[in-house]
Amino acid sequence: MIERLLLVAIVSAGLACAGPNGQASGDAEVRGAVGAGEPGGALACPTPGERPELVRVTDLAPAVREDVRYATGDNFTGAPLPGYETPAALLRPAAAEALARVQAALAGRGYGLLVWDAYRPVRATLAMVDWAERTGNEWVLDDGYVARRSNHNRGNTVDLTVVARDTGEPLDMGTAYDHFGPESHTAN
């Protein structure tokens, strides 16, 4: 059941964005279960150059824990990334509301959410790409671990895990955060 709730959070917050044809991406059944987004369950994608309306996740779900790693040196680049003035998890309102519903459902089972990344400024994404190219780690780009253009920049994608509510200890998901290997592939 936890896996299903986690899938609901990921799909509703990250994949339910309406493309140029107005059609939503993601799993319709899961989007419907969460009730995320605008009519039809889709979030309208911002146009290039438009900064989406953002809210802090903890304003809607105070029990969600935040550990925004890219605002610190505790990430794969070893340095804070530009654009993260404060280590806060920001999302578009419908995505944040979906996470709040998942947090509430998990709380009844003794679990909660820990958010590692949400809205990512474009300059942070560009810094990741620069790091990969500068350090000879282009393979992270080629293998899809780091995106040259990220849906995080739209404010509707989130990196998270499930934690024990009382201790905040993350459940074992099989790999550590920012693990770039086959073990971290979503099919596993």
Long-range contacts (C-beta under 8 A, 24 or more apart in sequence): 1-109, 2-106, 2-109, 2-111, 2-162, 2-171, 5-102, 5-105, 5-106, 5-162, 6-102, 6-160, 6-162, 8-33, 8-34, 8-98, 8-102, 9-34, 9-98, 9-99, 9-102, 9-113, 9-158, 9-160, 10-158, 10-160, 12-36, 12-37, 12-41, 12-95, 12-98, 12-99, 12-102, 13-91, 13-95, 13-96, 13-98, 13-99, 13-156, 13-157, 13-158, 14-95, 14-151, 14-156, 14-157, 14-158, 16-41, 16-42, 16-43, 16-156, 17-42, 17-43, 17-44, 17-45, 17-151, 17-154, 17-156, 18-42, 18-43, 18-44, 18-45, 19-45, 20-45, 34-98, 34-101, 34-102, 35-98, 35-101, 36-94, 36-95, 36-97, 36-98, 37-94, 37-98, 38-94, 43-92, 43-94, 43-95, 43-156, 45-154, 45-156, 46-154, 46-155, 52-92, 52-119, 52-154, 52-155, 52-156, 53-92, 53-93, 53-155, 54-90, 54-91, 54-92, 54-119, 54-155, 55-90, 55-91, 55-92, 55-93, 55-96, 56-88, 56-89, 56-90, 56-96, 57-89, 57-90, 57-91, 57-96, 57-99, 57-100, 57-115, 57-118, 58-88, 58-89, 59-96, 60-96, 60-97, 60-99, 60-100, 61-96, 61-99, 61-100, 61-103, 61-104, 61-113, 63-103, 63-107, 63-112, 63-165, 64-89, 64-99, 64-100, 64-103, 64-112, 64-113, 64-114, 64-115, 65-112, 65-113, 65-114, 65-115, 65-163, 65-168, 66-114, 66-115, 67-114, 67-115, 67-116, 68-115, 68-116, 68-117, 68-118, 69-116, 69-117, 69-177, 69-178, 70-117, 70-120, 70-124, 75-178, 76-131, 76-140, 76-178, 76-180, 77-127, 77-128, 77-131, 81-123, 81-124, 81-127, 81-128, 82-121, 82-123, 82-124, 82-127, 83-120, 83-121, 83-122, 83-123, 83-124, 84-121, 84-124, 89-115, 89-117, 89-118, 89-119, 89-158, 90-118, 90-119, 90-155, 91-118, 91-119, 91-155, 91-156, 91-158, 92-154, 92-155, 92-156, 94-156, 95-155, 95-156, 95-158, 99-158, 99-160, 106-162, 106-165, 107-165, 110-164, 110-165, 110-166, 111-162, 111-163, 111-164, 111-165, 111-171, 112-162, 112-163, 112-164, 112-165, 112-168, 113-160, 113-161, 113-162, 113-163, 114-160, 114-161, 114-162, 114-163, 114-168, 114-170, 115-158, 115-159, 115-160, 116-159, 116-160, 116-161, 116-177, 117-152, 117-158, 117-159, 118-152, 118-155, 118-157, 118-158, 118-159, 119-152, 119-153, 119-155, 120-150, 120-152, 120-153, 121-153, 122-153, 125-149, 125-150, 125-152, 125-153, 140-180, 143-180, 145-180, 145-184
